[in-house]
Amino acid sequence: MSSSQEDYREKLKHQSSIFLKILYGLPRSMTSLVLGLESFSIYTLYVFSFKLHPLLVGIALACGYISIALGQFLIGWLSDLKYTKLGRRKPYILLLSPLLGASFIFLFLPNLFLDITNDIMLFIWLLLFEILFRFSYSVTTPYQAWMAEIFKVEERPEVSQIQNIFNYIGTGLMGILVFFVFSDIFSSLKTNIHDISLTYSLVIIIIGILTISLFYLLVLFFPREKYHSINTNLKENLHIILQNTNFLRVVFMHGFSGIAWSIIASGILTYNQEVLGLQNVQYLLIGAVLAIGTLTFLYLWRKKIEQKGKKKSLLIILIIAICSLPSTLLGLLSFLIPPIIIGIIFTLFMGLINAGWNLFPYIIYADISQDENRESGNLLAGTYTGFPFLVLNLFQAVGILLLGMLTSLKPIDVGAQTFSFGLTLWGPICALILLISYFFTKKQVILDFQWEEKTKNK
């Protein structure tokens, strides 16, 4: 075979590899979009537009977190259980992605199906489809478990970066929709609870359909993972991972920090809208700051991880979060400082810390699974991916209940705005939670492994 033919085949192989990495990352755009819209908007939609009591909304959202906690662990284990003609992961993607897309549509368009002035019916509707949405979001567990099975360890940072590019494309779209489109719809619903535009309805329906389509596209084109012998005894699998002390410490750190991150996700829109009173073009500016800032910071954090390692980079993220989150108290000074200035500074810092924090789970659990495989020969990618999110979502349920209680505190008047005092307190509370996570991570957690350096140096 001539040298030119070998070069051509090598080029085709490289292009195929790039195509598969991009294809693998594509669904992240939609999962980030639907989860972002749900996390950022549902609390505001049901509490401030539909006037459902904050504690009822908090209870429904907390049940959603519990359902995803159980779902991600259960689906992770089940996807390890049997190797089928489609592989281990594809059957669950085929089953769960339609449920994810459909429940998203029902969550955001209750107006089309029931009398939303009936608080009991509205609460049951929210509870039912929040649980279904969160449970079906566990489609990301078998999807994510693929990384440790089909990509080499030296490829995973690049794959993770591609995932996060799509992740933040979804986040950017979410920012534009939330801060420019949805905010106007939610404001109009405050005065007329039945005022729902055709554009809003079509956007929701299209997003739901695209979520299903991208996962099905992945199933259609992506090759079946290679067969690996996996111990599928749940009791034995749990025993194996529970013997991994560092893994349990990482899970606790991730979960405990999740109390703060769940509050942050649901609190950003409410803070900008209810405390700062931002609207229209101001929201577009805030959305642009969030999208552009997040994509920029994603690249910078990626470089920081390469230079400093995962642990040092994570500690820097936590320090920035601890210092910036108390800025929610600036809402009490919005009569002195222009609210748009507060909003830009606040949102820029939220983009900075979210870009860094969200980069880590994809890498960390794949690396821990690989470390376990190297030490003992056990490949438990599904269990190692699913178990942490069981713990994470239980902690996040506590966070969303806490936000509901804070929002229920007595309203205060600041300038032209009237809002719950608790909507300015969640920042310092989250900072305190992350301060505890910082010291625990610094003293107890290992995120960088010796074999990574050996692999890089090959």
C-alpha positions as CSV (number, residue, x, y, z in Angstrom):
1,M,0.0,0.0,0.0
2,S,1.4,3.4,-1.0
3,S,2.2,6.1,1.5
4,S,-0.5,8.4,0.1
5,Q,-3.2,5.6,0.5
6,E,-2.1,5.1,4.2
7,D,-2.3,8.9,4.8
8,Y,-5.8,9.0,3.2
9,R,-7.0,6.1,5.4
10,E,-5.5,7.7,8.5
11,K,-7.2,11.0,7.6
12,L,-10.6,9.2,7.2
13,K,-10.1,7.5,10.5
14,H,-9.4,10.9,12.2
15,Q,-12.4,12.5,10.6
16,S,-14.6,9.6,11.7
17,S,-13.3,9.9,15.2
18,I,-14.1,13.7,15.3
19,F,-17.5,13.0,13.8
20,L,-18.3,10.4,16.6
21,K,-17.1,12.8,19.3
22,I,-19.3,15.6,17.9
23,L,-22.2,13.2,17.5
24,Y,-21.8,12.0,21.1
25,G,-21.8,15.6,22.4
26,L,-24.9,16.7,20.4
27,P,-27.7,15.6,22.8
28,R,-26.1,17.7,25.5
29,S,-27.4,20.9,23.8
30,M,-31.0,19.8,24.3
31,T,-30.6,18.2,27.7
32,S,-28.9,21.4,28.9
33,L,-31.6,23.5,27.3
34,V,-34.6,21.5,28.7
35,L,-33.1,21.1,32.2
36,G,-31.9,24.7,32.2
37,L,-35.3,26.0,31.2
38,E,-36.9,23.8,33.9
39,S,-34.4,24.7,36.6
40,F,-34.4,28.5,35.8
41,S,-38.1,29.0,34.9
42,I,-40.5,26.5,36.4
43,Y,-40.2,27.9,39.9
44,T,-40.8,31.5,38.6
45,L,-43.6,30.4,36.3
46,Y,-45.6,28.5,38.9
47,V,-45.0,30.8,41.9
48,F,-45.0,34.3,40.4
49,S,-47.1,33.8,37.2
50,F,-49.6,31.0,38.2
51,K,-49.6,32.1,41.9
52,L,-49.1,28.6,43.3
53,H,-47.8,28.8,46.9
54,P,-44.0,28.7,47.1
55,L,-44.0,25.7,49.5
56,L,-46.3,23.6,47.2
57,V,-43.9,24.4,44.3
58,G,-41.0,23.6,46.5
59,I,-42.5,20.2,47.5
60,A,-43.3,19.3,43.9
61,L,-39.7,20.2,42.7
62,A,-38.2,18.4,45.7
63,C,-40.2,15.2,44.6
64,G,-38.7,15.7,41.2
65,Y,-35.2,15.7,42.5
66,I,-36.0,12.5,44.5
67,S,-37.3,10.8,41.4
68,I,-34.2,11.7,39.4
69,A,-32.1,10.5,42.3
70,L,-33.8,7.1,42.2
71,G,-34.0,7.1,38.4
72,Q,-30.4,7.8,37.6
73,F,-29.1,5.1,40.0
74,L,-31.7,2.5,38.9
75,I,-31.2,3.2,35.2
76,G,-27.4,3.2,35.7
77,W,-27.6,-0.3,37.2
78,L,-30.2,-1.6,34.7
79,S,-28.1,-0.4,31.8
80,D,-25.2,-2.4,33.2
81,L,-27.4,-5.4,33.6
82,K,-27.7,-6.9,30.1
83,Y,-25.8,-6.6,26.9
84,T,-28.4,-6.7,24.1
85,K,-28.3,-6.5,20.3
86,L,-28.3,-2.8,20.7
87,G,-25.7,-2.8,23.4
88,R,-26.2,-1.9,27.0
89,R,-27.1,1.8,26.7
90,K,-29.2,2.3,23.6
91,P,-32.4,0.6,24.8
92,Y,-32.8,3.0,27.7
93,I,-32.1,6.0,25.4
94,L,-34.9,4.8,23.1
95,L,-37.3,4.4,26.0
96,L,-36.6,7.5,28.1
97,S,-35.9,10.3,25.6
98,P,-39.6,10.5,24.3
99,L,-40.8,10.7,27.9
100,L,-38.3,13.5,28.5
101,G,-39.5,15.5,25.5
102,A,-43.2,15.0,26.2
103,S,-43.1,15.8,29.9
104,F,-41.1,19.0,29.2
105,I,-44.0,20.1,26.9
106,F,-46.6,19.3,29.5
107,L,-44.7,21.1,32.3
108,F,-44.5,24.4,30.4
109,L,-48.0,24.3,28.8
110,P,-50.5,23.4,31.5
111,N,-52.7,26.2,30.2
112,L,-53.6,24.0,27.2
113,F,-54.8,21.1,29.2
114,L,-56.4,22.2,32.5
115,D,-57.9,25.0,34.6
116,I,-54.8,26.6,36.1
117,T,-56.9,28.7,38.5
118,N,-57.6,25.4,40.4
119,D,-54.6,25.2,42.8
120,I,-55.1,21.6,43.6
121,M,-55.2,20.5,40.0
122,L,-52.3,22.7,39.2
123,F,-50.2,21.3,42.0
124,I,-51.0,17.7,41.0
125,W,-50.1,18.5,37.4
126,L,-46.8,20.0,38.4
127,L,-46.1,17.1,40.8
128,L,-46.8,14.5,38.2
129,F,-44.9,15.9,35.2
130,E,-42.0,17.2,37.4
131,I,-41.5,13.6,38.6
132,L,-41.8,12.2,35.1
133,F,-39.5,14.9,33.6
134,R,-36.8,14.4,36.2
135,F,-37.0,10.6,36.1
136,S,-36.8,10.5,32.3
137,Y,-33.8,12.9,32.5
138,S,-32.0,9.8,33.8
139,V,-31.5,9.0,30.1
140,T,-28.3,11.0,30.6
141,T,-27.0,8.2,32.8
142,P,-26.6,5.4,30.2
143,Y,-25.7,8.1,27.7
144,Q,-22.9,9.4,30.0
145,A,-21.8,5.9,30.9
146,W,-20.8,5.4,27.3
147,M,-17.8,7.7,27.7
148,A,-15.8,5.3,29.8
149,E,-16.6,2.4,27.4
150,I,-16.0,4.0,24.0
151,F,-13.4,6.7,24.5
152,K,-9.8,6.3,25.7
153,V,-8.8,8.2,28.8
154,E,-6.6,10.6,26.8
155,E,-9.7,11.4,24.6
156,R,-12.1,12.1,27.5
157,P,-11.1,15.7,28.2
158,E,-11.6,16.5,24.5
159,V,-14.9,14.7,24.5
160,S,-15.9,16.5,27.7
161,Q,-15.0,19.8,26.1
162,I,-17.2,19.0,23.0
163,Q,-20.0,18.0,25.3
164,N,-19.7,21.2,27.2
165,I,-19.6,23.3,24.0
166,F,-23.0,21.8,23.2
167,N,-23.9,22.0,26.8
168,Y,-23.3,25.8,26.7
169,I,-24.9,26.2,23.3
170,G,-27.9,24.9,25.1
171,T,-27.2,27.2,28.1
172,G,-26.8,30.2,25.7
173,L,-30.1,29.4,24.0
174,M,-31.7,29.0,27.5
175,G,-30.3,32.4,28.6
176,I,-31.8,34.1,25.5
177,L,-35.2,32.3,25.9
178,V,-35.4,32.9,29.6
179,F,-34.3,36.4,29.8
180,F,-35.8,37.7,26.6
181,V,-38.8,35.6,25.5
182,F,-40.0,33.8,28.6
183,S,-39.7,36.8,31.0
184,D,-42.3,38.7,28.9
185,I,-44.6,35.8,28.7
186,F,-44.3,35.2,32.5
187,S,-45.0,38.9,33.1
188,S,-48.1,38.9,31.0
189,L,-49.4,35.8,32.7
190,K,-49.3,37.7,36.0
191,T,-52.1,40.0,34.7
192,N,-53.9,37.4,32.6
193,I,-53.3,33.8,33.6
194,H,-54.7,32.6,30.2
195,D,-52.5,34.9,28.1
196,I,-50.2,32.4,26.3
197,S,-48.8,33.2,22.9
198,L,-48.6,30.9,19.9
199,T,-44.8,31.7,19.6
200,Y,-44.2,30.5,23.2
201,S,-46.2,27.3,22.6
202,L,-44.4,26.5,19.4
203,V,-41.0,27.1,21.0
204,I,-41.8,24.7,23.8
205,I,-43.1,22.0,21.4
206,I,-40.2,22.3,19.0
207,I,-37.7,22.0,21.9
208,G,-39.5,18.8,23.1
209,I,-39.4,17.3,19.6
210,L,-35.7,18.1,19.1
211,T,-34.8,16.6,22.4
212,I,-36.2,13.3,21.3
213,S,-34.8,13.6,17.7
214,L,-31.2,14.1,18.8
215,F,-31.1,11.1,21.0
216,Y,-32.6,9.0,18.3
217,L,-30.1,10.3,15.9
218,L,-27.4,9.2,18.3
219,V,-28.8,5.7,18.5
220,L,-29.1,5.5,14.7
221,F,-25.5,6.5,13.9
222,F,-23.5,5.7,16.9
223,P,-21.8,2.3,17.0
224,R,-22.6,-0.2,19.7
225,E,-20.1,-0.2,22.5
226,K,-17.8,-3.2,22.7
227,Y,-18.8,-6.1,25.0
228,H,-17.3,-5.9,28.5
229,S,-18.0,-8.4,31.3
230,I,-19.7,-6.4,34.0
231,N,-20.7,-7.7,37.4
232,T,-24.5,-6.9,37.4
233,N,-25.3,-8.1,40.9
234,L,-26.6,-4.8,42.5
235,K,-25.5,-5.8,46.0
236,E,-22.0,-6.7,44.9
237,N,-21.7,-3.6,42.7
238,L,-22.8,-1.4,45.7
239,H,-20.3,-3.2,47.9
240,I,-17.5,-2.6,45.4
241,I,-18.2,1.2,45.0
242,L,-18.9,1.7,48.7
243,Q,-15.4,0.3,49.4
244,N,-13.9,3.1,47.3
245,T,-13.4,5.7,50.1
246,N,-12.3,8.5,47.7
247,F,-15.3,7.9,45.5
248,L,-17.6,8.3,48.5
249,R,-15.9,11.5,49.5
250,V,-16.3,12.9,46.0
251,V,-19.9,11.9,46.0
252,F,-20.5,13.7,49.3
253,M,-18.7,16.8,48.2
254,H,-20.7,16.9,44.9
255,G,-24.0,16.2,46.7
256,F,-23.5,18.7,49.6
257,S,-22.5,21.4,47.1
258,G,-25.6,20.5,45.2
259,I,-27.7,22.2,47.9
260,A,-26.2,25.5,46.8
261,W,-26.2,24.8,43.1
262,S,-29.9,23.9,43.0
263,I,-30.7,27.2,44.7
264,I,-28.5,29.1,42.4
265,A,-30.1,27.6,39.2
266,S,-33.6,28.3,40.3
267,G,-32.8,31.7,41.9
268,I,-31.0,33.5,39.1
269,L,-34.1,34.3,37.0
270,T,-36.3,35.1,40.1
271,Y,-33.6,37.4,41.5
272,N,-33.2,39.4,38.2
273,Q,-36.9,39.6,37.7
274,E,-38.4,40.1,41.2
275,V,-35.5,41.8,43.1
276,L,-33.9,43.8,40.4
277,G,-37.0,44.3,38.3
278,L,-35.2,43.8,35.0
279,Q,-37.2,43.3,31.8
280,N,-37.3,43.4,27.9
281,V,-33.9,44.7,26.5
282,Q,-32.3,44.4,29.9
283,Y,-33.0,40.7,29.9
284,L,-31.5,40.3,26.4
285,L,-28.3,41.9,27.7
286,I,-28.3,39.7,30.8
287,G,-28.8,36.6,28.5
288,A,-26.0,37.6,26.3
289,V,-23.7,38.1,29.3
290,L,-24.6,34.7,30.6
291,A,-24.2,32.9,27.2
292,I,-21.0,34.6,26.0
293,G,-19.4,34.7,29.4
294,T,-20.1,31.0,30.1
295,L,-18.7,29.9,26.7
296,T,-15.6,32.0,27.3
297,F,-15.1,30.8,30.8
298,L,-15.6,27.2,29.7
299,Y,-12.5,27.5,27.5
300,L,-10.5,29.2,30.2
301,W,-11.4,26.5,32.8
302,R,-10.5,23.8,30.4
303,K,-7.0,25.3,30.0
304,K,-6.8,25.8,33.8
305,I,-7.5,22.1,34.4
306,E,-4.8,21.1,31.9
307,Q,-2.3,23.4,33.6
308,K,-3.2,23.1,37.3
309,G,-5.1,19.8,37.5
310,K,-8.7,19.1,38.5
311,K,-8.5,19.6,42.2
312,K,-6.7,23.0,42.2
313,S,-9.0,24.2,39.5
314,L,-12.1,23.1,41.5
315,L,-10.8,24.8,44.6
316,I,-10.4,28.1,42.6
317,I,-14.0,27.8,41.4
318,L,-15.3,27.3,44.9
319,I,-13.3,30.3,46.2
320,I,-14.8,32.5,43.4
321,A,-18.3,31.3,44.2
322,I,-17.9,31.9,47.9
323,C,-16.7,35.5,47.3
324,S,-19.3,36.3,44.6
325,L,-22.6,34.8,45.9
326,P,-23.1,37.3,48.7
327,S,-23.6,39.9,45.9
328,T,-27.3,39.0,46.1
329,L,-27.5,41.4,49.0
330,L,-26.8,44.2,46.5
331,G,-30.5,43.9,45.7
332,L,-31.2,45.7,48.9
333,L,-29.3,48.7,47.4
334,S,-31.0,48.8,44.0
335,F,-32.4,52.2,44.8
336,L,-28.7,53.5,44.9
337,I,-27.0,51.3,42.3
338,P,-28.6,50.8,38.9
339,P,-30.3,47.4,38.8
340,I,-28.9,46.6,35.4
341,I,-25.3,47.0,36.7
342,I,-26.0,44.7,39.6
343,G,-27.6,42.2,37.2
344,I,-24.6,42.2,34.8
345,I,-22.1,41.8,37.6
346,F,-24.1,39.1,39.3
347,T,-24.9,37.1,36.1
348,L,-21.3,37.4,34.9
349,F,-20.0,35.7,38.1
350,M,-22.8,33.1,37.9
351,G,-21.6,32.3,34.4
352,L,-18.0,32.1,35.6
353,I,-18.6,29.6,38.4
354,N,-21.3,27.5,36.6
355,A,-18.9,27.1,33.6
356,G,-16.3,25.6,35.8
357,W,-18.5,23.6,38.1
358,N,-20.4,21.9,35.3
359,L,-17.2,20.8,33.6
360,F,-16.2,18.5,36.4
361,P,-18.8,15.7,36.8
362,Y,-18.4,14.4,33.2
363,I,-14.6,13.9,33.7
364,I,-14.4,13.0,37.4
365,Y,-16.8,9.9,37.5
366,A,-15.4,8.6,34.2
367,D,-11.9,8.8,35.7
368,I,-12.9,7.2,39.0
369,S,-14.6,4.4,37.0
370,Q,-11.4,4.0,35.0
371,D,-9.3,4.0,38.1
372,E,-11.4,1.2,39.6
373,N,-11.1,-0.8,36.4
374,R,-7.3,-0.4,36.5
375,E,-7.1,-1.4,40.2
376,S,-9.6,-4.3,40.3
377,G,-10.6,-5.0,36.7
378,N,-14.2,-4.0,37.5
379,L,-15.9,-1.9,34.8
380,L,-18.9,-0.3,36.5
381,A,-19.4,2.8,34.4
382,G,-23.2,2.8,34.8
383,T,-23.1,2.3,38.6
384,Y,-20.3,4.9,39.0
385,T,-22.3,7.3,36.9
386,G,-25.7,6.7,38.5
387,F,-25.0,6.4,42.2
388,P,-23.5,9.9,42.6
389,F,-26.6,11.5,41.2
390,L,-28.8,9.6,43.6
391,V,-27.0,11.4,46.4
392,L,-26.7,14.7,44.5
393,N,-30.4,14.9,43.8
394,L,-31.4,14.1,47.4
395,F,-29.3,17.1,48.5
396,Q,-30.7,19.2,45.7
397,A,-34.2,18.4,46.9
398,V,-33.2,20.0,50.3
399,G,-31.9,23.0,48.4
400,I,-35.1,23.6,46.5
401,L,-37.2,23.2,49.6
402,L,-34.9,25.8,51.3
403,L,-35.5,28.2,48.4
404,G,-39.3,27.7,48.8
405,M,-39.0,28.6,52.5
406,L,-36.9,31.6,51.8
407,T,-39.3,32.9,49.1
408,S,-42.1,32.5,51.7
409,L,-40.5,35.1,54.0
410,K,-42.3,38.4,54.6
411,P,-42.1,40.8,51.6
412,I,-40.1,44.1,51.9
413,D,-40.2,47.3,49.8
414,V,-36.9,48.4,48.1
415,G,-37.3,51.3,45.8
416,A,-40.1,50.4,43.3
417,Q,-39.8,46.7,44.0
418,T,-41.6,44.5,46.5
419,F,-40.1,41.1,47.1
420,S,-39.4,38.4,49.8
421,F,-36.4,39.3,51.9
422,G,-35.3,35.7,51.4
423,L,-34.6,36.3,47.7
424,T,-31.5,38.3,48.8
425,L,-30.4,35.9,51.5
426,W,-29.9,32.8,49.3
427,G,-26.6,34.0,48.0
428,P,-24.8,34.2,51.4
429,I,-26.4,30.9,52.5
430,C,-25.0,29.2,49.3
431,A,-21.6,30.8,49.9
432,L,-21.6,29.2,53.4
433,I,-22.5,25.8,52.0
434,L,-19.7,26.0,49.4
435,L,-17.2,27.2,52.0
436,I,-17.7,23.9,53.9
437,S,-17.3,22.1,50.5
438,Y,-14.1,23.9,49.9
439,F,-12.4,22.8,53.1
440,F,-13.7,19.3,52.7
441,T,-12.4,19.0,49.1
442,K,-9.0,20.5,50.1
443,K,-8.5,18.0,52.9
444,Q,-10.3,14.8,51.9
445,V,-10.7,14.5,48.1
446,I,-8.4,13.1,45.4
447,L,-9.3,14.2,41.9
448,D,-6.0,13.6,40.0
449,F,-4.6,10.1,39.5
450,Q,-1.0,9.0,38.8
451,W,-1.9,6.9,35.8
452,E,-3.3,10.1,34.1
453,E,0.2,11.5,33.9
454,K,1.6,8.3,32.6
455,T,-1.1,8.2,29.9
456,K,-0.4,11.8,28.9
457,N,3.3,11.2,28.6
458,K,2.9,8.3,26.2
